[in-house]
Structures are given as structure tokens and as C-alpha cells.
């Protein structure tokens, strides 16, 4: 099992591949894609992949090259659904309510 530090080291090694994926997907019209998100998507997908033991860097590179924009978009959708609730932070809710009241008073 790899440690978080080892993954961070490999992330640095594959930085150019992540840049390549960003450029590829931007050419397909996905302008807001970020390489950090591509890495997070890959890491989330990793447990479902048939990874060799021990894991090798060339395998990670290959899997990153095979990562599809559809995988990324599905991951983004799931992340949005699992994101923080609007009601977790009372300040945020009161701020929105205050903004709404101000908007209503200007009408």
C-alpha cells in the first residue's frame, strides 16, 4: 500500500501528463478543467481499477492517458452532490437571507 507522500511524489512525476489532459479536454470544450481535479478524479477512481501489485509508475501514466472526460464529468457531478450542505453553516444561510431581504427592499 502506498503512502500519501509516495502519491504526492508520483503526482509530481506525472505533472506533464496532467497538463496534457487539461489541454486535451480544453480542446474538447471543457474550459474550466483543472489538473488538480483530474488527479483527484483519478485517485477516486483508483480503488475500482485492476491495479497491479506492486503498483508501478508506468501503470499510473497509462491509466491517466486512458482517463476519459466522461469519467471526469461523472466525478464532478458526484462531488457536487456530496458537497457541503447550504445549511451546515448558519452564517452562510443568514448572509443569503440578508442579501435576499435587501434585494426585496429595493424593489
PAVOTI-657793 format. One line per field, with one value per atom (N, C-alpha, C): residue number from 0; residue in three letters; atom name; x, y, z. Coordinates in steps of 0.05 Angstrom, whole numbers, plus 5000, padded with zeros to 4 digits. Example, Ala and Ser with C-alpha at 12.3 -4.5 7.8 and 13.67 -1.06 7.14 Angstrom:
2
nr <- c(0,0,0,1,1,1)
rest <- c(Ala,Ala,Ala,Ser,Ser,Ser)
atom <- c(N,CA,C,N,CA,C)
c1 <- c(5264,5246,5264,5257,5273,5258)
c2 <- c(4886,4910,4934,4955,4979,5001)
c3 <- c(5156,5156,5156,5142,5143,5157)
END
This chain:
107
nr <- c(0,0,0,1,1,1,2,2,2,3,3,3,4,4,4,5,5,5,6,6,6,7,7,7,8,8,8,9,9,9,10,10,10,11,11,11,12,12,12,13,13,13,14,14,14,15,15,15,16,16,16,17,17,17,18,18,18,19,19,19,20,20,20,21,21,21,22,22,22,23,23,23,24,24,24,25,25,25,26,26,26,27,27,27,28,28,28,29,29,29,30,30,30,31,31,31,32,32,32,33,33,33,34,34,34,35,35,35,36,36,36,37,37,37,38,38,38,39,39,39,40,40,40,41,41,41,42,42,42,43,43,43,44,44,44,45,45,45,46,46,46,47,47,47,48,48,48,49,49,49,50,50,50,51,51,51,52,52,52,53,53,53,54,54,54,55,55,55,56,56,56,57,57,57,58,58,58,59,59,59,60,60,60,61,61,61,62,62,62,63,63,63,64,64,64,65,65,65,66,66,66,67,67,67,68,68,68,69,69,69,70,70,70,71,71,71,72,72,72,73,73,73,74,74,74,75,75,75,76,76,76,77,77,77,78,78,78,79,79,79,80,80,80,81,81,81,82,82,82,83,83,83,84,84,84,85,85,85,86,86,86,87,87,87,88,88,88,89,89,89,90,90,90,91,91,91,92,92,92,93,93,93,94,94,94,95,95,95,96,96,96,97,97,97,98,98,98,99,99,99,100,100,100,101,101,101,102,102,102,103,103,103,104,104,104,105,105,105,106,106,106)
rest <- c(Unk,Unk,Unk,Unk,Unk,Unk,Unk,Unk,Unk,Unk,Unk,Unk,Unk,Unk,Unk,Unk,Unk,Unk,Unk,Unk,Unk,Unk,Unk,Unk,Unk,Unk,Unk,Unk,Unk,Unk,Unk,Unk,Unk,Unk,Unk,Unk,Unk,Unk,Unk,Unk,Unk,Unk,Unk,Unk,Unk,Unk,Unk,Unk,Unk,Unk,Unk,Unk,Unk,Unk,Unk,Unk,Unk,Unk,Unk,Unk,Unk,Unk,Unk,Unk,Unk,Unk,Unk,Unk,Unk,Unk,Unk,Unk,Unk,Unk,Unk,Unk,Unk,Unk,Unk,Unk,Unk,Unk,Unk,Unk,Unk,Unk,Unk,Unk,Unk,Unk,Unk,Unk,Unk,Unk,Unk,Unk,Unk,Unk,Unk,Unk,Unk,Unk,Unk,Unk,Unk,Unk,Unk,Unk,Unk,Unk,Unk,Unk,Unk,Unk,Unk,Unk,Unk,Unk,Unk,Unk,Unk,Unk,Unk,Unk,Unk,Unk,Unk,Unk,Unk,Unk,Unk,Unk,Unk,Unk,Unk,Unk,Unk,Unk,Unk,Unk,Unk,Unk,Unk,Unk,Unk,Unk,Unk,Unk,Unk,Unk,Unk,Unk,Unk,Unk,Unk,Unk,Unk,Unk,Unk,Unk,Unk,Unk,Unk,Unk,Unk,Unk,Unk,Unk,Unk,Unk,Unk,Unk,Unk,Unk,Unk,Unk,Unk,Unk,Unk,Unk,Unk,Unk,Unk,Unk,Unk,Unk,Unk,Unk,Unk,Unk,Unk,Unk,Unk,Unk,Unk,Unk,Unk,Unk,Unk,Unk,Unk,Unk,Unk,Unk,Unk,Unk,Unk,Unk,Unk,Unk,Unk,Unk,Unk,Unk,Unk,Unk,Unk,Unk,Unk,Unk,Unk,Unk,Unk,Unk,Unk,Unk,Unk,Unk,Unk,Unk,Unk,Unk,Unk,Unk,Unk,Unk,Unk,Unk,Unk,Unk,Unk,Unk,Unk,Unk,Unk,Unk,Unk,Unk,Unk,Unk,Unk,Unk,Unk,Unk,Unk,Unk,Unk,Unk,Unk,Unk,Unk,Unk,Unk,Unk,Unk,Unk,Unk,Unk,Unk,Unk,Unk,Unk,Unk,Unk,Unk,Unk,Unk,Unk,Unk,Unk,Unk,Unk,Unk,Unk,Unk,Unk,Unk,Unk,Unk,Unk,Unk,Unk,Unk,Unk,Unk,Unk,Unk,Unk,Unk,Unk,Unk,Unk,Unk,Unk,Unk,Unk,Unk,Unk,Unk,Unk,Unk,Unk,Unk,Unk,Unk,Unk,Unk,Unk,Unk,Unk,Unk)
atom <- c(N,CA,C,N,CA,C,N,CA,C,N,CA,C,N,CA,C,N,CA,C,N,CA,C,N,CA,C,N,CA,C,N,CA,C,N,CA,C,N,CA,C,N,CA,C,N,CA,C,N,CA,C,N,CA,C,N,CA,C,N,CA,C,N,CA,C,N,CA,C,N,CA,C,N,CA,C,N,CA,C,N,CA,C,N,CA,C,N,CA,C,N,CA,C,N,CA,C,N,CA,C,N,CA,C,N,CA,C,N,CA,C,N,CA,C,N,CA,C,N,CA,C,N,CA,C,N,CA,C,N,CA,C,N,CA,C,N,CA,C,N,CA,C,N,CA,C,N,CA,C,N,CA,C,N,CA,C,N,CA,C,N,CA,C,N,CA,C,N,CA,C,N,CA,C,N,CA,C,N,CA,C,N,CA,C,N,CA,C,N,CA,C,N,CA,C,N,CA,C,N,CA,C,N,CA,C,N,CA,C,N,CA,C,N,CA,C,N,CA,C,N,CA,C,N,CA,C,N,CA,C,N,CA,C,N,CA,C,N,CA,C,N,CA,C,N,CA,C,N,CA,C,N,CA,C,N,CA,C,N,CA,C,N,CA,C,N,CA,C,N,CA,C,N,CA,C,N,CA,C,N,CA,C,N,CA,C,N,CA,C,N,CA,C,N,CA,C,N,CA,C,N,CA,C,N,CA,C,N,CA,C,N,CA,C,N,CA,C,N,CA,C,N,CA,C,N,CA,C,N,CA,C,N,CA,C,N,CA,C,N,CA,C,N,CA,C,N,CA,C,N,CA,C,N,CA,C,N,CA,C,N,CA,C,N,CA,C,N,CA,C,N,CA,C)
c1 <- c(5017,5000,5018,5011,5027,5018,5037,5031,5023,5012,5004,5029,5051,5076,5085,5083,5091,5072,5047,5028,5034,5041,5048,5073,5092,5116,5110,5092,5084,5068,5052,5037,5055,5078,5098,5109,5114,5125,5106,5080,5061,5049,5061,5051,5047,5066,5063,5040,5034,5012,4986,4985,4961,4957,4979,4978,4967,4976,4967,4937,4927,4899,4882,4892,4879,4876,4898,4898,4879,4880,4863,4833,4826,4798,4789,4808,4801,4795,4810,4805,4777,4767,4741,4719,4727,4707,4703,4719,4717,4737,4730,4748,4757,4741,4747,4760,4770,4783,4809,4815,4840,4855,4881,4896,4894,4890,4886,4860,4840,4815,4818,4834,4839,4853,4872,4886,4867,4850,4831,4811,4803,4785,4799,4824,4839,4841,4848,4851,4825,4803,4777,4770,4779,4773,4792,4815,4835,4826,4810,4802,4786,4773,4756,4772,4797,4814,4829,4836,4851,4881,4889,4917,4936,4959,4979,4991,5001,5014,5042,5063,5064,5057,5047,5039,5064,5063,5086,5077,5096,5091,5081,5092,5083,5053,5043,5015,4998,5007,4992,4991,5014,5015,4995,4995,4977,4948,4941,4914,4906,4924,4918,4913,4929,4925,4898,4888,4863,4839,4844,4822,4805,4780,4762,4748,4741,4727,4701,4688,4663,4668,4690,4697,4699,4713,4716,4690,4673,4647,4629,4630,4615,4625,4652,4664,4656,4657,4648,4619,4602,4574,4571,4584,4582,4594,4616,4627,4608,4593,4574,4551,4542,4521,4530,4555,4566,4579,4577,4589,4576,4586,4575,4546,4531,4503,4502,4482,4478,4471,4461,4452,4472,4496,4517,4528,4528,4540,4518,4511,4490,4496,4522,4529,4523,4529,4524,4494,4477,4448,4438,4447,4438,4448,4472,4482,4464,4457,4439,4412,4402,4376,4377,4399,4402,4404,4418,4420,4393,4377,4351,4333,4334,4318,4325,4351,4360,4350,4351,4341,4311,4297,4268,4261,4276,4270,4276,4294,4300,4279,4261,4241,4217)
c2 <- c(4976,5000,5025,5043,5068,5089,5104,5125,5151,5169,5195,5210,5207,5221,5209,5182,5170,5179,5181,5190,5219,5235,5263,5264,5246,5245,5237,5217,5208,5229,5244,5266,5286,5292,5310,5298,5272,5258,5259,5258,5258,5285,5306,5333,5340,5332,5338,5323,5299,5284,5298,5308,5323,5348,5362,5385,5377,5355,5345,5339,5327,5322,5348,5367,5393,5405,5405,5416,5400,5374,5356,5363,5365,5369,5397,5416,5444,5445,5430,5429,5417,5400,5389,5407,5430,5450,5452,5437,5437,5458,5483,5505,5507,5498,5502,5479,5459,5436,5444,5431,5437,5411,5412,5387,5375,5392,5382,5365,5374,5359,5333,5333,5308,5288,5297,5279,5269,5286,5277,5257,5261,5243,5216,5216,5191,5176,5191,5179,5167,5180,5169,5144,5143,5120,5097,5102,5082,5056,5057,5032,5014,5025,5008,4997,5005,4996,4970,4954,4930,4937,4948,4958,4935,4935,4914,4918,4897,4898,4887,4901,4929,4947,4970,4990,5003,5007,5019,5045,5064,5090,5088,5070,5068,5060,5045,5038,5062,5079,5103,5122,5124,5141,5131,5105,5093,5098,5095,5099,5129,5147,5175,5182,5170,5174,5163,5142,5129,5142,5160,5173,5190,5185,5199,5222,5241,5265,5258,5236,5227,5218,5205,5197,5222,5242,5267,5281,5283,5296,5281,5254,5239,5244,5245,5250,5278,5298,5325,5326,5311,5311,5298,5276,5263,5281,5295,5314,5336,5346,5367,5357,5333,5322,5317,5310,5304,5328,5351,5375,5385,5406,5416,5425,5421,5429,5459,5472,5500,5506,5486,5490,5482,5474,5466,5491,5514,5538,5559,5564,5583,5611,5619,5646,5648,5627,5629,5632,5617,5619,5647,5658,5684,5705,5702,5720,5720,5697,5694,5707,5702,5713,5744,5755,5784,5795,5782,5791,5791,5770,5768,5790,5796,5817,5844,5849,5874,5877,5855,5854,5861,5849,5853,5882,5894,5921,5942,5936,5954,5954,5935,5933,5952)
c3 <- c(5000,5000,5000,4983,4980,5001,5010,5029,5014,5028,5016,5005,5019,5010,4983,4980,4955,4932,4938,4917,4909,4929,4923,4905,4910,4894,4865,4862,4836,4822,4837,4825,4812,4824,4813,4787,4788,4764,4740,4745,4723,4717,4727,4723,4693,4677,4648,4635,4645,4635,4643,4667,4676,4660,4654,4636,4609,4599,4573,4573,4594,4597,4598,4612,4613,4585,4571,4543,4525,4527,4511,4516,4541,4548,4542,4543,4536,4506,4490,4461,4455,4474,4471,4482,4492,4501,4532,4547,4576,4586,4586,4591,4621,4639,4667,4681,4666,4677,4690,4713,4728,4732,4731,4734,4762,4782,4809,4810,4796,4795,4780,4759,4743,4762,4777,4796,4817,4828,4848,4836,4812,4798,4795,4786,4783,4810,4831,4857,4867,4861,4869,4853,4828,4811,4816,4828,4832,4846,4867,4880,4862,4842,4824,4800,4798,4776,4784,4765,4770,4771,4793,4797,4802,4790,4796,4823,4834,4860,4857,4861,4870,4847,4854,4833,4821,4796,4781,4769,4766,4755,4726,4711,4683,4681,4700,4701,4706,4725,4732,4708,4694,4670,4649,4645,4625,4633,4658,4667,4664,4669,4666,4636,4618,4590,4581,4594,4586,4601,4619,4633,4613,4614,4595,4607,4591,4600,4614,4604,4616,4645,4651,4678,4696,4685,4699,4705,4684,4688,4708,4707,4727,4755,4758,4783,4794,4776,4784,4793,4779,4787,4814,4819,4846,4868,4862,4881,4888,4868,4872,4890,4885,4902,4930,4934,4960,4974,4961,4971,4997,5008,5033,5030,5051,5051,5056,5044,5048,5077,5091,5118,5139,5131,5150,5165,5152,5164,5167,5192,5197,5187,5187,5177,5148,5133,5104,5098,5114,5109,5117,5139,5148,5128,5117,5097,5072,5063,5040,5045,5069,5077,5077,5089,5090,5062,5044,5016,5003,5008,4997,5007,5033,5045,5033,5029,5017,4989,4974,4946,4945,4964,4964,4972,4990,4999,4977,4957,4936,4913,4915,4893,4897)
END
